[in-house]
Amino acid sequence: MGRFELNQSDRCRIDAARHELVNAQQLDMSDDRAMARTIGRLEVALQQLLEMFGEGGEQP
């Protein structure tokens, strides 16, 4: 993959993904609802990062 320049929106998405990852690492694993919310947020963050890199439309 070639290098490309990140715009402000891209940087915000990356920061948001990092924030969600930190939150997931501090999660109380005994709280099922919090785990479900966190998994959903991580899924959205990952989808946005894949879209940013031009691979958002591909499904496994």
PQR file of N, CA, C, O and H, with PARSE charges and radii, in Angstrom:
ATOM      1  N   MET A   1       0.854  -1.174   0.000 -0.4000 1.5000
ATOM      2  CA  MET A   1       0.000   0.000   0.000 -0.0000 2.0000
ATOM      3  C   MET A   1       0.899   1.235   0.000  0.5500 1.7000
ATOM      4  O   MET A   1       1.861   1.321   0.762 -0.5500 1.4000
ATOM      5  N   GLY A   2       0.571   2.169  -0.852 -0.4000 1.5000
ATOM      6  CA  GLY A   2       1.330   3.403  -0.912 -0.0000 2.0000
ATOM      7  C   GLY A   2       0.955   4.346   0.224  0.5500 1.7000
ATOM      8  O   GLY A   2      -0.084   4.199   0.867 -0.5500 1.4000
ATOM      9  H   GLY A   2      -0.211   2.099  -1.472  0.4000 1.0000
ATOM     10  N   ARG A   3       1.810   5.290   0.442 -0.4000 1.5000
ATOM     11  CA  ARG A   3       1.552   6.280   1.494 -0.0000 2.0000
ATOM     12  C   ARG A   3       0.593   7.327   0.960  0.5500 1.7000
ATOM     13  O   ARG A   3       0.564   7.602  -0.240 -0.5500 1.4000
ATOM     14  H   ARG A   3       2.654   5.409  -0.081  0.4000 1.0000
ATOM     15  N   PHE A   4      -0.172   7.895   1.833 -0.4000 1.5000
ATOM     16  CA  PHE A   4      -1.071   8.979   1.466 -0.0000 2.0000
ATOM     17  C   PHE A   4      -1.134   9.962   2.618  0.5500 1.7000
ATOM     18  O   PHE A   4      -0.757   9.642   3.745 -0.5500 1.4000
ATOM     19  H   PHE A   4      -0.148   7.671   2.807  0.4000 1.0000
ATOM     20  N   GLU A   5      -1.609  11.150   2.329 -0.4000 1.5000
ATOM     21  CA  GLU A   5      -1.700  12.169   3.366 -0.0000 2.0000
ATOM     22  C   GLU A   5      -3.016  12.047   4.116  0.5500 1.7000
ATOM     23  O   GLU A   5      -4.067  11.817   3.517 -0.5500 1.4000
ATOM     24  H   GLU A   5      -1.915  11.410   1.413  0.4000 1.0000
ATOM     25  N   LEU A   6      -2.947  12.204   5.427 -0.4000 1.5000
ATOM     26  CA  LEU A   6      -4.139  12.157   6.264 -0.0000 2.0000
ATOM     27  C   LEU A   6      -4.705  13.562   6.392  0.5500 1.7000
ATOM     28  O   LEU A   6      -3.973  14.523   6.631 -0.5500 1.4000
ATOM     29  H   LEU A   6      -2.094  12.392   5.913  0.4000 1.0000
ATOM     30  N   ASN A   7      -6.023  13.667   6.229 -0.4000 1.5000
ATOM     31  CA  ASN A   7      -6.663  14.957   6.466 -0.0000 2.0000
ATOM     32  C   ASN A   7      -7.165  14.995   7.910  0.5500 1.7000
ATOM     33  O   ASN A   7      -7.007  14.028   8.654 -0.5500 1.4000
ATOM     34  H   ASN A   7      -6.617  12.886   6.035  0.4000 1.0000
ATOM     35  N   GLN A   8      -7.760  16.100   8.294 -0.4000 1.5000
ATOM     36  CA  GLN A   8      -8.216  16.257   9.681 -0.0000 2.0000
ATOM     37  C   GLN A   8      -9.262  15.213  10.056  0.5500 1.7000
ATOM     38  O   GLN A   8      -9.262  14.707  11.179 -0.5500 1.4000
ATOM     39  H   GLN A   8      -7.888  16.886   7.689  0.4000 1.0000
ATOM     40  N   SER A   9     -10.143  14.893   9.134 -0.4000 1.5000
ATOM     41  CA  SER A   9     -11.164  13.873   9.389 -0.0000 2.0000
ATOM     42  C   SER A   9     -10.521  12.506   9.645  0.5500 1.7000
ATOM     43  O   SER A   9     -10.939  11.774  10.541 -0.5500 1.4000
ATOM     44  H   SER A   9     -10.143  15.303   8.222  0.4000 1.0000
ATOM     45  N   ASP A  10      -9.511  12.175   8.857 -0.4000 1.5000
ATOM     46  CA  ASP A  10      -8.802  10.906   9.045 -0.0000 2.0000
ATOM     47  C   ASP A  10      -8.138  10.852  10.417  0.5500 1.7000
ATOM     48  O   ASP A  10      -8.199   9.834  11.107 -0.5500 1.4000
ATOM     49  H   ASP A  10      -9.171  12.770   8.128  0.4000 1.0000
ATOM     50  N   ARG A  11      -7.510  11.945  10.800 -0.4000 1.5000
ATOM     51  CA  ARG A  11      -6.861  11.992  12.115 -0.0000 2.0000
ATOM     52  C   ARG A  11      -7.870  11.827  13.243  0.5500 1.7000
ATOM     53  O   ARG A  11      -7.589  11.171  14.246 -0.5500 1.4000
ATOM     54  H   ARG A  11      -7.461  12.771  10.240  0.4000 1.0000
ATOM     55  N   CYS A  12      -9.040  12.423  13.075 -0.4000 1.5000
ATOM     56  CA  CYS A  12     -10.098  12.288  14.091 -0.0000 2.0000
ATOM     57  C   CYS A  12     -10.551  10.839  14.206  0.5500 1.7000
ATOM     58  O   CYS A  12     -10.764  10.333  15.308 -0.5500 1.4000
ATOM     59  H   CYS A  12      -9.268  12.956  12.260  0.4000 1.0000
ATOM     60  N   ARG A  13     -10.699  10.171  13.054 -0.4000 1.5000
ATOM     61  CA  ARG A  13     -11.096   8.762  13.071 -0.0000 2.0000
ATOM     62  C   ARG A  13     -10.049   7.903  13.775  0.5500 1.7000
ATOM     63  O   ARG A  13     -10.387   7.009  14.551 -0.5500 1.4000
ATOM     64  H   ARG A  13     -10.526  10.583  12.159  0.4000 1.0000
ATOM     65  N   ILE A  14      -8.798   8.178  13.503 -0.4000 1.5000
ATOM     66  CA  ILE A  14      -7.710   7.416  14.139 -0.0000 2.0000
ATOM     67  C   ILE A  14      -7.701   7.674  15.645  0.5500 1.7000
ATOM     68  O   ILE A  14      -7.555   6.739  16.433 -0.5500 1.4000
ATOM     69  H   ILE A  14      -8.523   8.905  12.873  0.4000 1.0000
ATOM     70  N   ASP A  15      -7.854   8.922  16.043 -0.4000 1.5000
ATOM     71  CA  ASP A  15      -7.906   9.254  17.473 -0.0000 2.0000
ATOM     72  C   ASP A  15      -9.092   8.575  18.155  0.5500 1.7000
ATOM     73  O   ASP A  15      -8.967   8.064  19.268 -0.5500 1.4000
ATOM     74  H   ASP A  15      -7.973   9.681  15.403  0.4000 1.0000
ATOM     75  N   ALA A  16     -10.242   8.573  17.483 -0.4000 1.5000
ATOM     76  CA  ALA A  16     -11.434   7.931  18.046 -0.0000 2.0000
ATOM     77  C   ALA A  16     -11.213   6.429  18.194  0.5500 1.7000
ATOM     78  O   ALA A  16     -11.618   5.839  19.195 -0.5500 1.4000
ATOM     79  H   ALA A  16     -10.344   8.988  16.579  0.4000 1.0000
ATOM     80  N   ALA A  17     -10.579   5.813  17.209 -0.4000 1.5000
ATOM     81  CA  ALA A  17     -10.299   4.375  17.283 -0.0000 2.0000
ATOM     82  C   ALA A  17      -9.343   4.073  18.440  0.5500 1.7000
ATOM     83  O   ALA A  17      -9.531   3.101  19.172 -0.5500 1.4000
ATOM     84  H   ALA A  17     -10.250   6.292  16.396  0.4000 1.0000
ATOM     85  N   ARG A  18      -8.329   4.902  18.595 -0.4000 1.5000
ATOM     86  CA  ARG A  18      -7.398   4.709  19.716 -0.0000 2.0000
ATOM     87  C   ARG A  18      -8.116   4.847  21.051  0.5500 1.7000
ATOM     88  O   ARG A  18      -7.874   4.072  21.977 -0.5500 1.4000
ATOM     89  H   ARG A  18      -8.176   5.692  18.000  0.4000 1.0000
ATOM     90  N   HIS A  19      -9.000   5.833  21.147 -0.4000 1.5000
ATOM     91  CA  HIS A  19      -9.768   6.060  22.368 -0.0000 2.0000
ATOM     92  C   HIS A  19     -10.637   4.833  22.689  0.5500 1.7000
ATOM     93  O   HIS A  19     -10.694   4.395  23.838 -0.5500 1.4000
ATOM     94  H   HIS A  19      -9.197   6.462  20.395  0.4000 1.0000
ATOM     95  N   GLU A  20     -11.310   4.287  21.676 -0.4000 1.5000
ATOM     96  CA  GLU A  20     -12.151   3.106  21.894 -0.0000 2.0000
ATOM     97  C   GLU A  20     -11.311   1.899  22.300  0.5500 1.7000
ATOM     98  O   GLU A  20     -11.749   1.084  23.112 -0.5500 1.4000
ATOM     99  H   GLU A  20     -11.264   4.643  20.743  0.4000 1.0000
ATOM    100  N   LEU A  21     -10.107   1.777  21.741 -0.4000 1.5000
ATOM    101  CA  LEU A  21      -9.223   0.677  22.121 -0.0000 2.0000
ATOM    102  C   LEU A  21      -8.796   0.795  23.571  0.5500 1.7000
ATOM    103  O   LEU A  21      -8.784  -0.203  24.292 -0.5500 1.4000
ATOM    104  H   LEU A  21      -9.750   2.439  21.082  0.4000 1.0000
ATOM    105  N   VAL A  22      -8.447   1.995  24.013 -0.4000 1.5000
ATOM    106  CA  VAL A  22      -8.073   2.215  25.416 -0.0000 2.0000
ATOM    107  C   VAL A  22      -9.253   1.874  26.319  0.5500 1.7000
ATOM    108  O   VAL A  22      -9.082   1.216  27.345 -0.5500 1.4000
ATOM    109  H   VAL A  22      -8.457   2.806  23.427  0.4000 1.0000
ATOM    110  N   ASN A  23     -10.456   2.322  25.938 -0.4000 1.5000
ATOM    111  CA  ASN A  23     -11.648   2.014  26.732 -0.0000 2.0000
ATOM    112  C   ASN A  23     -11.873   0.508  26.822  0.5500 1.7000
ATOM    113  O   ASN A  23     -12.228  -0.007  27.882 -0.5500 1.4000
ATOM    114  H   ASN A  23     -10.594   2.856  25.104  0.4000 1.0000
ATOM    115  N   ALA A  24     -11.666  -0.194  25.717 -0.4000 1.5000
ATOM    116  CA  ALA A  24     -11.865  -1.646  25.709 -0.0000 2.0000
ATOM    117  C   ALA A  24     -10.868  -2.341  26.624  0.5500 1.7000
ATOM    118  O   ALA A  24     -11.204  -3.331  27.275 -0.5500 1.4000
ATOM    119  H   ALA A  24     -11.377   0.225  24.855  0.4000 1.0000
ATOM    120  N   GLN A  25      -9.660  -1.835  26.676 -0.4000 1.5000
ATOM    121  CA  GLN A  25      -8.635  -2.441  27.521 -0.0000 2.0000
ATOM    122  C   GLN A  25      -8.912  -2.232  29.002  0.5500 1.7000
ATOM    123  O   GLN A  25      -8.402  -2.981  29.836 -0.5500 1.4000
ATOM    124  H   GLN A  25      -9.387  -1.032  26.148  0.4000 1.0000
ATOM    125  N   GLN A  26      -9.706  -1.232  29.339 -0.4000 1.5000
ATOM    126  CA  GLN A  26     -10.034  -0.942  30.737 -0.0000 2.0000
ATOM    127  C   GLN A  26     -11.411  -1.473  31.132  0.5500 1.7000
ATOM    128  O   GLN A  26     -11.888  -1.196  32.233 -0.5500 1.4000
ATOM    129  H   GLN A  26     -10.119  -0.624  28.662  0.4000 1.0000
ATOM    130  N   LEU A  27     -12.038  -2.216  30.263 -0.4000 1.5000
ATOM    131  CA  LEU A  27     -13.410  -2.685  30.452 -0.0000 2.0000
ATOM    132  C   LEU A  27     -13.522  -3.728  31.559  0.5500 1.7000
ATOM    133  O   LEU A  27     -12.656  -4.589  31.716 -0.5500 1.4000
ATOM    134  H   LEU A  27     -11.651  -2.442  29.369  0.4000 1.0000
ATOM    135  N   ASP A  28     -14.607  -3.630  32.322 -0.4000 1.5000
ATOM    136  CA  ASP A  28     -14.945  -4.647  33.321 -0.0000 2.0000
ATOM    137  C   ASP A  28     -15.592  -5.817  32.586  0.5500 1.7000
ATOM    138  O   ASP A  28     -16.737  -5.721  32.144 -0.5500 1.4000
ATOM    139  H   ASP A  28     -15.310  -2.931  32.195  0.4000 1.0000
ATOM    140  N   MET A  29     -14.863  -6.914  32.456 -0.4000 1.5000
ATOM    141  CA  MET A  29     -15.325  -8.050  31.659 -0.0000 2.0000
ATOM    142  C   MET A  29     -16.561  -8.739  32.246  0.5500 1.7000
ATOM    143  O   MET A  29     -17.185  -9.555  31.567 -0.5500 1.4000
ATOM    144  H   MET A  29     -13.933  -6.992  32.815  0.4000 1.0000
ATOM    145  N   SER A  30     -16.915  -8.434  33.466 -0.4000 1.5000
ATOM    146  CA  SER A  30     -18.101  -9.047  34.058 -0.0000 2.0000
ATOM    147  C   SER A  30     -19.383  -8.300  33.685  0.5500 1.7000
ATOM    148  O   SER A  30     -20.478  -8.778  33.981 -0.5500 1.4000
ATOM    149  H   SER A  30     -16.408  -7.771  34.018  0.4000 1.0000
ATOM    150  N   ASP A  31     -19.264  -7.148  33.047 -0.4000 1.5000
ATOM    151  CA  ASP A  31     -20.422  -6.342  32.648 -0.0000 2.0000
ATOM    152  C   ASP A  31     -20.756  -6.642  31.183  0.5500 1.7000
ATOM    153  O   ASP A  31     -20.145  -6.096  30.265 -0.5500 1.4000
ATOM    154  H   ASP A  31     -18.374  -6.760  32.807  0.4000 1.0000
ATOM    155  N   ASP A  32     -21.743  -7.525  30.990 -0.4000 1.5000
ATOM    156  CA  ASP A  32     -22.105  -7.960  29.636 -0.0000 2.0000
ATOM    157  C   ASP A  32     -22.563  -6.816  28.747  0.5500 1.7000
ATOM    158  O   ASP A  32     -22.207  -6.767  27.570 -0.5500 1.4000
ATOM    159  H   ASP A  32     -22.239  -7.969  31.736  0.4000 1.0000
ATOM    160  N   ARG A  33     -23.339  -5.908  29.288 -0.4000 1.5000
ATOM    161  CA  ARG A  33     -23.837  -4.787  28.486 -0.0000 2.0000
ATOM    162  C   ARG A  33     -22.709  -3.855  28.059  0.5500 1.7000
ATOM    163  O   ARG A  33     -22.675  -3.391  26.919 -0.5500 1.4000
ATOM    164  H   ARG A  33     -23.628  -5.947  30.244  0.4000 1.0000
ATOM    165  N   ALA A  34     -21.796  -3.589  28.970 -0.4000 1.5000
ATOM    166  CA  ALA A  34     -20.650  -2.743  28.629 -0.0000 2.0000
ATOM    167  C   ALA A  34     -19.787  -3.426  27.568  0.5500 1.7000
ATOM    168  O   ALA A  34     -19.272  -2.766  26.665 -0.5500 1.4000
ATOM    169  H   ALA A  34     -21.824  -3.966  29.895  0.4000 1.0000
ATOM    170  N   MET A  35     -19.631  -4.732  27.675 -0.4000 1.5000
ATOM    171  CA  MET A  35     -18.860  -5.471  26.671 -0.0000 2.0000
ATOM    172  C   MET A  35     -19.528  -5.373  25.305  0.5500 1.7000
ATOM    173  O   MET A  35     -18.848  -5.155  24.303 -0.5500 1.4000
ATOM    174  H   MET A  35     -20.050  -5.268  28.408  0.4000 1.0000
ATOM    175  N   ALA A  36     -20.838  -5.529  25.251 -0.4000 1.5000
ATOM    176  CA  ALA A  36     -21.560  -5.452  23.977 -0.0000 2.0000
ATOM    177  C   ALA A  36     -21.429  -4.061  23.360  0.5500 1.7000
ATOM    178  O   ALA A  36     -21.208  -3.934  22.155 -0.5500 1.4000
ATOM    179  H   ALA A  36     -21.391  -5.706  26.065  0.4000 1.0000
ATOM    180  N   ARG A  37     -21.567  -3.013  24.185 -0.4000 1.5000
ATOM    181  CA  ARG A  37     -21.414  -1.639  23.672 -0.0000 2.0000
ATOM    182  C   ARG A  37     -20.006  -1.418  23.144  0.5500 1.7000
ATOM    183  O   ARG A  37     -19.820  -0.826  22.081 -0.5500 1.4000
ATOM    184  H   ARG A  37     -21.747  -3.116  25.163  0.4000 1.0000
ATOM    185  N   THR A  38     -19.030  -1.885  23.877 -0.4000 1.5000
ATOM    186  CA  THR A  38     -17.640  -1.701  23.479 -0.0000 2.0000
ATOM    187  C   THR A  38     -17.328  -2.436  22.186  0.5500 1.7000
ATOM    188  O   THR A  38     -16.643  -1.900  21.314 -0.5500 1.4000
ATOM    189  H   THR A  38     -19.181  -2.365  24.741  0.4000 1.0000
ATOM    190  N   ILE A  39     -17.822  -3.649  22.059 -0.4000 1.5000
ATOM    191  CA  ILE A  39     -17.612  -4.408  20.821 -0.0000 2.0000
ATOM    192  C   ILE A  39     -18.244  -3.667  19.646  0.5500 1.7000
ATOM    193  O   ILE A  39     -17.652  -3.597  18.568 -0.5500 1.4000
ATOM    194  H   ILE A  39     -18.377  -4.084  22.768  0.4000 1.0000
ATOM    195  N   GLY A  40     -19.424  -3.122  19.842 -0.4000 1.5000
ATOM    196  CA  GLY A  40     -20.071  -2.346  18.790 -0.0000 2.0000
ATOM    197  C   GLY A  40     -19.270  -1.118  18.406  0.5500 1.7000
ATOM    198  O   GLY A  40     -19.135  -0.804  17.223 -0.5500 1.4000
ATOM    199  H   GLY A  40     -19.905  -3.178  20.717  0.4000 1.0000
ATOM    200  N   ARG A  41     -18.743  -0.426  19.394 -0.4000 1.5000
ATOM    201  CA  ARG A  41     -17.939   0.770  19.121 -0.0000 2.0000
ATOM    202  C   ARG A  41     -16.642   0.414  18.407  0.5500 1.7000
ATOM    203  O   ARG A  41     -16.209   1.129  17.503 -0.5500 1.4000
ATOM    204  H   ARG A  41     -18.854  -0.681  20.355  0.4000 1.0000
ATOM    205  N   LEU A  42     -16.024  -0.688  18.811 -0.4000 1.5000
ATOM    206  CA  LEU A  42     -14.802  -1.135  18.132 -0.0000 2.0000
ATOM    207  C   LEU A  42     -15.097  -1.534  16.686  0.5500 1.7000
ATOM    208  O   LEU A  42     -14.298  -1.276  15.786 -0.5500 1.4000
ATOM    209  H   LEU A  42     -16.375  -1.269  19.545  0.4000 1.0000
ATOM    210  N   GLU A  43     -16.237  -2.156  16.479 -0.4000 1.5000
ATOM    211  CA  GLU A  43     -16.627  -2.549  15.125 -0.0000 2.0000
ATOM    212  C   GLU A  43     -16.798  -1.319  14.232  0.5500 1.7000
ATOM    213  O   GLU A  43     -16.329  -1.305  13.094 -0.5500 1.4000
ATOM    214  H   GLU A  43     -16.886  -2.366  17.210  0.4000 1.0000
ATOM    215  N   VAL A  44     -17.468  -0.294  14.746 -0.4000 1.5000
ATOM    216  CA  VAL A  44     -17.652   0.943  13.983 -0.0000 2.0000
ATOM    217  C   VAL A  44     -16.314   1.606  13.697  0.5500 1.7000
ATOM    218  O   VAL A  44     -16.066   2.054  12.578 -0.5500 1.4000
ATOM    219  H   VAL A  44     -17.849  -0.305  15.671  0.4000 1.0000
ATOM    220  N   ALA A  45     -15.457   1.670  14.698 -0.4000 1.5000
ATOM    221  CA  ALA A  45     -14.139   2.286  14.517 -0.0000 2.0000
ATOM    222  C   ALA A  45     -13.343   1.538  13.454  0.5500 1.7000
ATOM    223  O   ALA A  45     -12.695   2.163  12.614 -0.5500 1.4000
ATOM    224  H   ALA A  45     -15.659   1.306  15.608  0.4000 1.0000
ATOM    225  N   LEU A  46     -13.385   0.222  13.480 -0.4000 1.5000
ATOM    226  CA  LEU A  46     -12.663  -0.575  12.498 -0.0000 2.0000
ATOM    227  C   LEU A  46     -13.237  -0.361  11.102  0.5500 1.7000
ATOM    228  O   LEU A  46     -12.479  -0.229  10.141 -0.5500 1.4000
ATOM    229  H   LEU A  46     -13.911  -0.285  14.162  0.4000 1.0000
ATOM    230  N   GLN A  47     -14.551  -0.324  10.973 -0.4000 1.5000
ATOM    231  CA  GLN A  47     -15.177  -0.069   9.674 -0.0000 2.0000
ATOM    232  C   GLN A  47     -14.749   1.287   9.116  0.5500 1.7000
ATOM    233  O   GLN A  47     -14.465   1.410   7.925 -0.5500 1.4000
ATOM    234  H   GLN A  47     -15.167  -0.431  11.753  0.4000 1.0000
ATOM    235  N   GLN A  48     -14.704   2.291   9.967 -0.4000 1.5000
ATOM    236  CA  GLN A  48     -14.309   3.622   9.518 -0.0000 2.0000
ATOM    237  C   GLN A  48     -12.845   3.641   9.078  0.5500 1.7000
ATOM    238  O   GLN A  48     -12.504   4.288   8.088 -0.5500 1.4000
ATOM    239  H   GLN A  48     -14.935   2.191  10.935  0.4000 1.0000
ATOM    240  N   LEU A  49     -11.986   2.940   9.805 -0.4000 1.5000
ATOM    241  CA  LEU A  49     -10.577   2.878   9.414 -0.0000 2.0000
ATOM    242  C   LEU A  49     -10.414   2.152   8.087  0.5500 1.7000
ATOM    243  O   LEU A  49      -9.620   2.575   7.247 -0.5500 1.4000
ATOM    244  H   LEU A  49     -12.264   2.414  10.609  0.4000 1.0000
ATOM    245  N   LEU A  50     -11.152   1.068   7.885 -0.4000 1.5000
ATOM    246  CA  LEU A  50     -11.081   0.355   6.612 -0.0000 2.0000
ATOM    247  C   LEU A  50     -11.581   1.215   5.463  0.5500 1.7000
ATOM    248  O   LEU A  50     -11.005   1.192   4.375 -0.5500 1.4000
ATOM    249  H   LEU A  50     -11.798   0.724   8.567  0.4000 1.0000
ATOM    250  N   GLU A  51     -12.646   1.973   5.690 -0.4000 1.5000
ATOM    251  CA  GLU A  51     -13.138   2.889   4.662 -0.0000 2.0000
ATOM    252  C   GLU A  51     -12.087   3.940   4.333  0.5500 1.7000
ATOM    253  O   GLU A  51     -11.907   4.309   3.173 -0.5500 1.4000
ATOM    254  H   GLU A  51     -13.115   1.992   6.574  0.4000 1.0000
ATOM    255  N   MET A  52     -11.402   4.413   5.353 -0.4000 1.5000
ATOM    256  CA  MET A  52     -10.375   5.417   5.158 -0.0000 2.0000
ATOM    257  C   MET A  52      -9.265   4.881   4.256  0.5500 1.7000
ATOM    258  O   MET A  52      -8.701   5.623   3.453 -0.5500 1.4000
ATOM    259  H   MET A  52     -11.548   4.113   6.296  0.4000 1.0000
ATOM    260  N   PHE A  53      -8.954   3.602   4.388 -0.4000 1.5000
ATOM    261  CA  PHE A  53      -7.911   2.994   3.587 -0.0000 2.0000
ATOM    262  C   PHE A  53      -8.444   2.413   2.280  0.5500 1.7000
ATOM    263  O   PHE A  53      -7.712   1.751   1.545 -0.5500 1.4000
ATOM    264  H   PHE A  53      -9.412   2.998   5.041  0.4000 1.0000
ATOM    265  N   GLY A  54      -9.726   2.664   1.994 -0.4000 1.5000
ATOM    266  CA  GLY A  54     -10.296   2.261   0.716 -0.0000 2.0000
ATOM    267  C   GLY A  54     -10.737   0.822   0.634  0.5500 1.7000
ATOM    268  O   GLY A  54     -10.898   0.293  -0.466 -0.5500 1.4000
ATOM    269  H   GLY A  54     -10.321   3.202   2.592  0.4000 1.0000
ATOM    270  N   GLU A  55     -10.939   0.169   1.765 -0.4000 1.5000
ATOM    271  CA  GLU A  55     -11.343  -1.232   1.757 -0.0000 2.0000
ATOM    272  C   GLU A  55     -12.677  -1.429   2.466  0.5500 1.7000
ATOM    273  O   GLU A  55     -13.003  -2.553   2.850 -0.5500 1.4000
ATOM    274  H   GLU A  55     -10.808   0.598   2.659  0.4000 1.0000
ATOM    275  N   GLY A  56     -13.442  -0.384   2.645 -0.4000 1.5000
ATOM    276  CA  GLY A  56     -14.682  -0.483   3.418 -0.0000 2.0000
ATOM    277  C   GLY A  56     -15.781  -1.262   2.747  0.5500 1.7000
ATOM    278  O   GLY A  56     -16.639  -1.817   3.435 -0.5500 1.4000
ATOM    279  H   GLY A  56     -13.177   0.528   2.333  0.4000 1.0000
ATOM    280  N   GLY A  57     -15.793  -1.329   1.421 -0.4000 1.5000
ATOM    281  CA  GLY A  57     -16.871  -2.001   0.716 -0.0000 2.0000
ATOM    282  C   GLY A  57     -16.693  -3.486   0.579  0.5500 1.7000
ATOM    283  O   GLY A  57     -17.632  -4.181   0.189 -0.5500 1.4000
ATOM    284  H   GLY A  57     -15.096  -0.879   0.862  0.4000 1.0000
ATOM    285  N   GLU A  58     -15.532  -3.994   0.883 -0.4000 1.5000
ATOM    286  CA  GLU A  58     -15.262  -5.425   0.713 -0.0000 2.0000
ATOM    287  C   GLU A  58     -15.735  -6.209   1.925  0.5500 1.7000
ATOM    288  O   GLU A  58     -15.501  -5.814   3.067 -0.5500 1.4000
ATOM    289  H   GLU A  58     -14.770  -3.430   1.200  0.4000 1.0000
ATOM    290  N   GLN A  59     -16.403  -7.325   1.661 -0.4000 1.5000
ATOM    291  CA  GLN A  59     -16.859  -8.213   2.714 -0.0000 2.0000
ATOM    292  C   GLN A  59     -16.054  -9.506   2.640  0.5500 1.7000
ATOM    293  O   GLN A  59     -15.704  -9.950   1.547 -0.5500 1.4000
ATOM    294  H   GLN A  59     -16.593  -7.646   0.733  0.4000 1.0000
ATOM    295  N   PRO A  60     -15.755 -10.117   3.789 -0.5600 1.5000
ATOM    296  CA  PRO A  60     -14.985 -11.385   3.767  0.2800 2.0000
ATOM    297  C   PRO A  60     -15.767 -12.504   3.145  0.5500 1.7000
ATOM    298  O   PRO A  60     -15.271 -13.626   3.049 -0.5500 1.4000
TER
END
